[in-house]
């Protein structure tokens, strides 16, 4: 069922439509830092909105997505609270 809403797009208030969705896959992006830490990030969408009669350069409808980033940090042992700083290697 479509739910109408309003959003600000390109500096103007616009009518928009909330689009229901189902999650197919939410993968983690993983980054290994030079200090030995591993950071994992995963964007999680909570709301998808389509702006009628607006299209990108490829002709696709314009969607706005409200999301949050979930982050997991696995720090190198030498960076953890209470680590012996004398043993830290650079």
C-alpha distances in whole Angstrom, upper triangle without the diagonal:
4,6,10,13,16,19,22,23,26,28,25,22,19,16,14,10,9,8,8,11,14,17,20,23,24,28,30,32,36,39,42,44,48,49,48,44,41,38,35,31,28,25,22,18,17,14,13,13,13,16,16,19,21,22,24,28,27,24,21,18,19,17,18,18,19,21,24,27,29,32,35,39,42,45,48,50,53,50,49,50,53,54,58,58,61,60,57,58,57
4,6,10,13,15,19,19,23,24,22,19,16,12,10,6,6,6,8,11,15,18,21,23,24,28,30,32,35,38,42,43,47,48,47,44,41,37,34,31,27,24,21,18,16,13,11,10,10,12,12,16,17,19,22,25,25,22,19,16,16,14,15,16,17,20,23,26,28,32,35,38,41,44,48,50,52,49,48,49,53,54,57,57,61,59,57,57,56
4,7,10,13,16,18,21,22,20,16,14,11,8,6,5,8,9,13,16,19,22,24,25,28,30,32,35,38,41,43,46,47,47,43,40,37,34,30,27,24,21,17,15,12,11,9,11,12,13,16,18,20,22,26,26,23,20,17,16,14,14,15,16,18,22,25,27,31,34,37,41,43,47,49,51,48,47,48,52,53,56,56,59,58,56,56,55
4,7,10,14,15,19,19,16,13,10,7,6,5,6,9,12,15,19,22,24,27,27,30,32,33,36,39,42,43,47,48,47,44,41,38,35,31,28,25,22,19,16,13,12,9,10,10,11,14,15,18,21,25,25,22,20,16,15,14,14,15,16,19,22,26,28,32,35,38,42,44,48,50,52,49,48,49,53,53,57,56,60,59,56,57,56
4,7,10,12,16,16,14,10,8,6,5,6,7,11,13,16,20,22,25,27,26,29,31,32,35,37,41,41,45,46,45,42,40,36,33,30,27,23,21,17,15,12,11,9,10,10,11,15,15,18,20,24,25,23,20,16,15,13,12,14,14,17,20,24,27,30,34,37,40,42,46,48,50,46,46,46,50,51,55,54,58,57,54,55,53
4,7,9,13,12,10,6,5,5,5,8,10,13,16,19,22,24,27,28,28,30,31,32,35,37,40,41,44,45,45,42,40,36,34,30,27,24,22,19,17,13,13,9,10,9,11,14,14,17,19,23,24,22,20,16,14,13,12,14,14,18,21,24,27,30,34,37,40,42,46,48,49,46,46,46,50,51,54,53,57,56,53,54,52
4,6,10,10,8,6,5,7,7,9,10,14,17,19,22,23,26,27,26,28,29,29,33,34,37,38,41,42,42,39,37,33,31,27,25,21,20,17,16,12,12,9,10,9,12,14,13,16,17,21,22,21,19,15,12,11,9,12,12,15,18,22,25,28,32,34,38,39,43,46,47,43,43,44,47,48,52,50,54,53,50,51,49
4,7,6,5,4,6,9,10,13,14,17,20,22,25,26,28,29,27,30,30,30,33,34,37,37,40,41,42,39,37,33,31,28,26,22,22,19,18,15,14,12,12,10,13,15,13,16,16,20,22,21,19,16,13,12,10,13,13,17,19,22,26,28,32,34,38,39,43,46,46,43,43,44,47,48,51,50,53,53,50,50,48
4,5,5,6,6,10,10,13,14,17,20,21,25,25,28,28,27,29,29,29,32,33,36,36,39,40,41,38,36,33,31,27,26,22,22,19,19,16,14,11,11,9,12,12,10,12,13,16,18,17,16,13,10,11,9,13,14,17,20,22,26,29,32,34,38,39,43,46,46,43,43,44,48,49,52,50,53,53,49,50,48
4,6,8,9,13,13,16,18,20,24,25,28,28,30,30,29,30,31,30,33,33,37,37,39,41,42,39,37,34,32,29,27,24,24,22,22,19,17,15,14,11,14,14,11,13,13,15,18,17,17,15,12,13,12,15,17,20,22,24,28,30,34,36,39,40,43,46,47,43,44,45,49,49,52,50,54,53,50,50,47
4,7,9,13,14,18,19,22,25,27,30,30,33,33,31,33,33,32,35,35,38,38,41,42,43,40,39,35,34,30,29,26,26,23,23,20,19,16,16,14,16,16,14,16,17,19,22,21,20,18,15,16,14,17,18,21,23,26,29,31,35,37,40,41,44,47,48,44,45,46,49,50,53,51,54,54,50,51,48
4,6,10,12,16,18,20,24,26,29,30,33,33,32,34,35,34,37,38,41,41,44,45,46,43,41,37,36,32,31,27,27,24,23,20,19,15,15,12,14,14,13,16,17,19,22,21,20,17,15,16,14,18,18,22,24,27,31,33,37,39,43,44,47,50,50,47,47,48,52,52,55,54,57,57,53,54,52
4,7,9,13,15,18,22,24,27,29,31,32,31,33,34,34,37,38,42,42,45,46,46,43,41,38,36,32,30,26,26,22,21,18,17,14,14,11,13,14,13,16,18,21,24,22,21,17,15,15,14,17,17,21,24,27,30,33,36,39,42,44,47,50,51,47,47,48,52,52,56,54,58,57,54,55,53
4,6,10,13,15,19,21,25,27,29,30,30,32,33,33,37,38,41,42,45,46,46,43,41,37,35,32,29,26,25,21,20,17,15,11,10,7,9,11,10,14,16,19,21,19,18,14,12,13,12,15,16,20,23,26,30,33,36,39,42,44,47,50,51,48,48,49,53,53,56,55,59,58,55,55,53
4,7,10,13,17,19,23,25,28,29,29,32,33,34,37,39,42,43,46,47,47,44,42,38,36,32,30,26,24,21,19,15,14,10,9,7,8,10,11,14,17,21,22,19,18,14,12,12,12,15,16,20,24,27,30,33,37,40,43,45,48,51,52,49,49,50,53,54,58,57,60,59,56,57,55
4,7,9,13,16,19,21,24,26,25,28,30,30,34,36,39,40,44,45,45,42,39,35,33,29,26,23,21,17,16,12,10,6,6,5,6,10,10,13,16,19,20,18,15,12,10,9,10,12,14,17,21,24,27,30,34,37,40,42,46,49,50,47,46,47,51,52,55,54,58,57,54,54,53
4,6,10,13,16,19,21,23,23,26,29,30,33,35,39,40,44,45,44,41,38,35,32,28,25,22,20,16,14,11,8,5,5,6,8,11,12,14,17,21,21,18,15,12,11,9,10,12,13,17,20,23,26,30,33,36,39,42,45,48,50,46,46,47,51,52,55,54,58,57,54,54,53
4,7,10,13,16,18,20,20,24,26,27,31,33,37,38,42,42,42,38,36,32,29,26,22,19,16,13,11,7,6,4,6,9,11,15,15,16,18,22,22,20,17,13,12,10,9,10,11,14,17,21,23,27,30,33,36,39,42,45,47,44,43,44,48,49,52,52,55,54,51,52,50
4,6,10,13,15,18,18,22,24,25,29,32,35,37,41,42,41,38,35,31,28,25,21,18,15,12,11,8,5,6,7,10,12,15,15,16,18,21,21,19,15,12,12,9,10,10,12,14,18,20,22,26,29,32,36,38,42,44,46,43,43,44,48,48,52,52,55,53,51,51,50
4,7,10,13,16,16,20,23,25,28,31,35,37,40,41,40,37,34,30,27,24,20,17,14,11,10,8,7,9,10,14,15,19,19,19,21,24,23,21,18,15,15,12,13,12,13,14,17,20,21,25,28,31,34,37,41,43,45,43,42,43,47,47,51,51,54,53,50,50,50
4,7,9,12,13,17,20,22,25,28,32,34,38,39,37,34,31,28,24,21,18,15,12,9,9,9,8,10,12,16,17,20,20,20,21,24,22,21,17,16,16,12,13,11,13,13,16,18,19,23,25,29,32,35,38,40,43,40,39,41,45,45,49,48,52,50,47,48,47
4,6,9,11,15,18,20,24,27,30,33,37,38,36,33,29,26,23,20,16,15,12,10,10,11,11,14,16,19,21,24,23,23,23,26,25,24,20,19,19,16,16,14,15,14,16,18,18,22,24,27,30,33,36,39,41,39,38,40,43,43,47,47,50,48,46,46,46
4,6,7,11,14,17,20,24,27,29,33,34,32,29,26,23,19,17,13,12,9,9,10,12,12,15,17,21,23,26,25,24,24,26,25,24,21,20,19,16,16,13,14,13,14,15,16,19,20,24,26,30,33,35,38,36,35,37,40,40,44,44,47,45,42,43,42
4,7,10,14,16,19,23,26,29,33,34,32,29,25,23,19,17,14,13,12,12,14,15,15,18,19,23,24,27,26,24,24,26,24,24,21,20,21,18,18,16,17,15,17,17,17,20,21,25,27,30,33,35,38,36,35,38,41,41,44,44,47,45,42,42,42
4,6,10,13,16,19,22,25,29,30,28,25,22,19,16,14,11,11,10,11,14,16,16,19,21,24,26,29,27,26,25,27,25,25,22,22,22,19,19,16,17,15,15,15,15,17,18,21,23,26,29,32,34,32,32,34,38,37,40,41,43,41,39,39,38
4,7,10,13,16,20,22,26,27,25,22,19,16,12,10,7,8,7,9,12,15,15,19,21,24,27,29,27,26,25,27,25,26,23,22,22,18,18,15,15,12,12,11,11,13,14,18,20,23,26,28,31,29,29,31,34,34,37,37,40,38,36,36,35
4,7,10,13,16,19,23,24,22,19,16,13,10,9,6,8,10,12,15,18,18,22,24,27,29,31,29,27,26,27,26,27,24,24,23,21,20,17,17,14,14,12,11,12,13,16,17,21,23,26,28,27,26,29,32,32,35,35,38,35,33,33,32
4,6,10,13,16,19,20,18,16,12,10,6,6,5,8,10,13,17,19,20,24,26,28,31,33,31,29,27,29,28,29,26,27,25,22,21,18,18,14,13,10,9,9,10,12,14,17,19,22,25,23,23,26,29,28,31,31,34,32,29,29,28
4,7,10,13,17,18,16,14,10,8,6,5,6,9,12,15,18,21,21,24,26,29,32,33,30,29,26,27,27,29,26,26,25,22,21,18,18,15,14,11,10,10,10,12,14,16,18,22,24,22,22,25,28,27,30,30,32,30,27,27,26
4,7,10,13,15,13,11,7,6,4,6,9,12,15,18,22,24,25,28,30,32,35,37,34,32,30,31,30,32,29,30,28,26,25,22,22,18,16,13,12,10,9,10,11,13,15,18,20,19,19,23,26,24,27,26,29,27,24,23,23
4,6,10,11,10,8,6,5,6,8,12,14,18,21,24,26,27,30,32,34,37,38,35,33,31,31,31,34,31,32,30,28,26,24,23,20,18,14,14,11,11,10,10,12,13,17,18,16,18,21,24,22,25,24,26,24,21,20,19
4,7,8,7,6,5,7,9,12,15,18,21,24,27,30,31,34,35,38,41,42,39,37,34,35,34,37,35,36,34,32,30,27,27,24,21,18,17,13,12,10,10,10,10,14,15,14,16,20,22,20,22,21,23,21,18,17,16
4,5,6,5,6,8,11,13,17,20,23,26,29,31,32,35,37,39,42,43,40,38,35,36,36,38,36,37,35,33,31,29,28,25,22,18,18,14,13,11,10,9,9,13,13,12,15,18,20,18,20,19,21,19,16,15,13
4,5,7,9,11,15,17,21,23,27,30,33,35,36,38,40,42,45,46,43,41,38,38,38,41,39,40,38,36,34,32,31,28,26,22,21,18,17,14,13,11,10,13,13,12,15,19,21,18,19,17,19,17,13,12,10
4,6,9,11,15,18,21,24,27,30,33,36,37,39,41,43,47,48,45,43,40,41,41,44,41,42,40,38,36,33,32,29,26,22,21,18,16,12,11,8,7,10,9,8,12,15,17,14,15,14,16,14,10,9,8
4,7,10,13,16,20,23,26,29,32,35,36,39,41,43,47,48,45,43,40,41,41,43,41,42,40,37,35,33,32,28,25,22,20,17,14,11,9,7,5,8,9,9,11,15,17,14,16,15,17,14,11,11,10
4,7,10,13,17,20,23,26,29,32,33,36,38,40,44,45,42,41,38,39,39,41,39,39,37,35,32,30,28,25,22,18,17,13,11,7,6,4,5,9,10,8,10,14,16,14,17,16,18,16,13,14,13
4,7,10,13,17,20,23,26,29,30,33,35,38,41,43,40,38,35,37,36,39,36,36,34,32,30,27,26,22,20,16,14,11,8,6,5,6,8,11,13,12,13,16,19,17,20,20,22,20,17,17,17
4,7,10,13,16,20,22,25,27,30,32,34,38,39,36,35,32,34,34,36,33,33,31,28,26,23,22,19,16,12,10,7,6,5,6,8,11,14,16,14,14,17,20,19,22,22,25,23,20,20,19
4,7,10,13,17,19,22,24,27,29,32,35,37,34,33,30,32,31,33,30,31,28,26,24,21,20,16,14,10,8,6,5,6,8,11,14,17,19,17,17,20,23,22,25,25,28,26,23,24,23
4,7,10,13,16,19,20,23,25,28,31,33,30,29,27,29,29,30,27,27,25,22,20,17,16,12,10,6,6,5,7,9,12,14,17,20,22,20,20,22,25,25,28,28,31,29,26,27,26
4,6,10,13,16,17,20,23,25,29,31,28,27,25,27,27,28,25,25,23,19,18,14,14,10,8,6,5,7,9,12,15,17,21,23,26,23,23,25,28,28,32,31,34,33,30,30,30
4,7,10,12,13,16,19,22,25,27,25,24,22,25,24,25,22,21,19,16,14,11,10,6,6,4,6,9,12,15,18,21,24,27,29,26,26,28,31,31,34,34,37,36,33,33,32
4,6,10,11,15,18,21,24,26,24,24,23,26,25,26,22,21,19,15,13,10,9,5,5,6,7,11,14,17,20,23,26,29,31,28,28,29,33,33,37,36,40,38,36,36,35
4,6,7,11,14,17,20,23,21,21,20,23,23,23,19,18,16,12,10,7,6,4,7,9,11,14,17,21,24,27,30,33,34,32,31,33,36,37,40,40,43,42,39,39,39
4,7,10,14,17,20,23,22,22,22,25,25,25,21,19,17,13,11,8,6,5,8,11,12,16,19,23,26,29,32,34,36,33,33,34,37,38,42,41,45,44,41,42,41
4,7,10,13,16,19,18,19,20,23,23,22,19,16,14,10,8,6,5,7,10,14,16,19,23,26,29,32,35,38,40,37,36,37,41,41,45,45,48,47,44,45,44
4,7,10,13,16,15,15,16,20,19,18,15,12,10,7,6,5,6,9,13,15,18,21,25,28,31,34,37,40,41,39,38,40,43,44,47,47,50,49,46,46,45
4,7,10,13,12,13,15,18,18,17,14,10,8,5,5,6,8,12,15,18,21,24,28,31,34,37,40,43,44,41,41,42,46,47,50,49,53,51,48,49,47
4,6,9,9,10,12,16,16,14,11,7,6,4,6,9,12,15,19,21,24,27,31,34,37,39,42,45,47,44,44,45,49,49,53,52,55,54,51,51,49
4,7,6,8,11,15,15,13,11,7,6,6,8,11,14,17,21,24,27,30,33,36,39,42,45,48,49,46,46,47,51,51,55,54,57,56,53,53,51
4,6,8,12,15,15,12,11,7,8,9,12,15,17,21,24,27,30,33,37,40,43,45,48,51,53,50,50,51,55,55,58,57,61,59,56,56,54
4,7,10,13,14,10,10,7,8,11,14,17,20,23,27,29,33,35,39,42,45,47,50,53,54,51,52,53,57,57,60,59,62,61,58,57,55
4,7,10,11,9,8,6,6,9,11,15,18,21,25,27,30,33,36,39,42,44,47,50,51,48,49,50,54,54,57,56,59,58,54,54,52
4,7,8,5,5,4,5,9,12,15,19,21,25,26,30,32,35,38,41,43,45,49,50,47,48,50,53,53,56,55,58,56,53,52,50
4,5,5,5,6,6,9,12,15,18,20,24,25,28,30,33,36,39,40,43,46,47,45,45,47,51,51,53,52,55,54,50,49,47
4,6,7,10,10,13,15,18,22,23,26,27,30,32,35,37,40,42,44,47,48,46,47,49,53,52,55,53,56,54,51,50,47
4,6,9,10,13,16,18,22,24,27,27,30,32,35,37,40,42,44,47,49,46,47,50,53,52,55,54,56,55,51,50,48
4,7,9,12,15,18,22,24,27,28,31,34,37,39,42,44,46,50,51,48,49,51,55,54,57,56,59,57,54,53,51
4,6,9,12,15,19,20,24,25,28,30,33,36,39,41,44,47,48,46,46,49,52,52,55,54,56,55,52,51,49
4,6,10,13,16,19,22,24,27,30,33,36,39,41,44,47,49,46,46,48,52,52,55,54,57,55,52,51,50
4,7,10,13,16,20,22,25,27,31,33,37,39,41,45,46,43,44,45,49,49,52,51,54,53,49,49,47
4,6,10,13,16,18,22,24,28,31,34,36,39,42,44,41,41,42,46,46,49,48,52,50,47,47,45
4,7,10,13,16,19,22,25,28,32,34,37,40,41,38,38,40,43,44,47,46,49,48,45,45,43
4,6,10,12,15,19,22,25,28,30,34,37,38,35,35,36,40,41,44,43,46,45,42,42,41
4,7,10,13,17,20,23,27,29,32,35,36,33,33,34,38,38,42,41,45,43,41,41,40
4,7,10,13,16,20,23,25,29,31,33,30,29,31,34,35,38,38,41,40,37,38,37
4,6,10,13,16,20,22,25,28,30,26,26,27,31,31,35,34,38,37,34,35,34
4,6,10,13,16,18,22,25,26,23,23,24,28,28,32,31,35,33,30,31,30
4,7,10,14,16,20,22,24,21,20,22,26,26,30,29,33,31,29,30,29
4,7,10,12,16,18,20,18,17,19,22,22,26,26,29,28,25,26,26
4,7,10,13,15,18,15,14,16,20,20,23,23,27,25,23,24,24
4,6,10,12,14,11,11,13,17,16,20,20,23,21,19,20,20
4,7,9,12,10,9,12,15,14,18,18,21,19,17,18,18
4,6,8,6,6,10,13,11,14,14,17,15,13,14,15
4,5,5,7,11,12,10,12,12,15,12,10,11,12
4,5,5,9,10,7,9,10,13,10,9,11,13
4,6,8,9,5,7,7,9,7,6,8,10
4,7,8,6,9,8,12,11,8,11,12
4,6,6,9,10,13,12,11,14,15
4,6,9,10,13,13,13,16,18
4,6,8,12,12,12,16,18
4,6,9,8,9,12,15
4,5,6,7,11,14
4,5,5,9,11
4,6,8,11
4,6,10
4,7
4
